[in-house]
Amino acid sequence: MAVTERGTEVSVRADSRLLGDDQQRIVSVIDHLLSYAFPGLSGFKYQRRPPHRVEGGACVPHSQAQDRLWRLGAAPSSGRGDPVLEHCRACAQALIAALEDLKFARPEEIEGLL
């Protein structure tokens, strides 16, 4: 994850070789993770097919308040924790929730990955 001027950019990558003869399945797994965690904000880099690395990502836009607080050179916020770090944690937790959803709803999809 990277917090940039464009928004928070999230990258998800996987190696389809983990799945042996069923390499195409990795595309549906990444697609589910991204669309569940970041609906309407995600997509794939290059083509949506193996072999080898399959890459997808999302760009989560920031609110105006976040842009003001997180710009380079801004004074650190007082209070609990770093708001940028907390934002990144929330994005990571969204991906974990998507993986848990997939594991529960369609366990055969993630067979061989976990």
N, C-alpha and C positions, 0 to 999 in steps of 0.2 A: 504494500500500500504506500501511496505517496500523496501527500497533501500539496497540491500545486495551485497556481492561480486559476486553472481551469476547473478545479474541483478535486475531490478525493479520487484518485485513480487506483483501482483494484485490479490485480492481475491474478488469474488462475491458470495454472499450467499442469499438464499431466503427460506422462509417457505411456502411450497406448500399448507399448510392448509388454506392459504388465499383464495384459489381458490375453496374451497368446493369440489364438485364432479368432477371437472376438474383439478385435481392436476398435471397430466402429462404435462399440458401446460407450467408450470414453466420451464421445461427443455428447450423448444424451445426459451423461452424468454431469459434465461441466455446464451444459445448457440448463439443467435443472438447478444446479447450485446458483448460477448467476441470475436466472430469472426469478427464483424464489427470494433470494437475498436482496436483489436490486431490480425490481420489476420495471420494465421500460427503459432501463439505463444500461443494459448490458449487450454484449455482442461478441463475435469471434474475430480473431485476427487471422487473416488469410482464409483458407478454405476450412470448412467444417469436417475435415476428414483426416484420418491418420495417413501415413505412418508416423510413428515416433511422436514428437511433441504436438500436442493440441493446446492451443492458447486461446483464452478468452478473457474478457475483462469488463469492467464497468467504470463509468465516470459519474460519481455522485456529486451533483452541484452543491455549492455552499450557499447558505443564506447570506443576506447582506451583513448581518451581525457577525457571522462567522468570518466573512471576508475581512471585516474591520479588525476583529480580534486576532486573526491569525496572520496578518500580513507581516512580511519580514520587517524587523526593526520595531515591531509593536512592543509596548511595555508588557512584561509578563503579568498575567492575571493573578490577582490575589485570591485566596480561597483554597478549595480542595483540588489538588492535582492539576495536571496539565490538560486543558480542554482539547487540544489536538490529539494527545495520546488517548484520551477517553473516546473521542470520535473514532479513531482508528480501531480501538478495542470494540466499539459497537459494530463497526463494519465486519471485523473478524468474527464476532459473535453471530452476526447474521449469516455468514457462510457456514459456521458450525451448526446453526439451527437448520439450515437447508440440508446439510449432510445428514443430520439426525432424522429429519423428515423423510428423506429418501431411504435411509436405512430401515425405517419403520414401514413406510408405504410400499416400497418396492425393493426388498432386500436382495433380490436376484440381480438388480442393476449394479450394486456395489460389490458383488462377490468377486474376490480376487484383488480388491483395492484396499480393503481395511484389514 
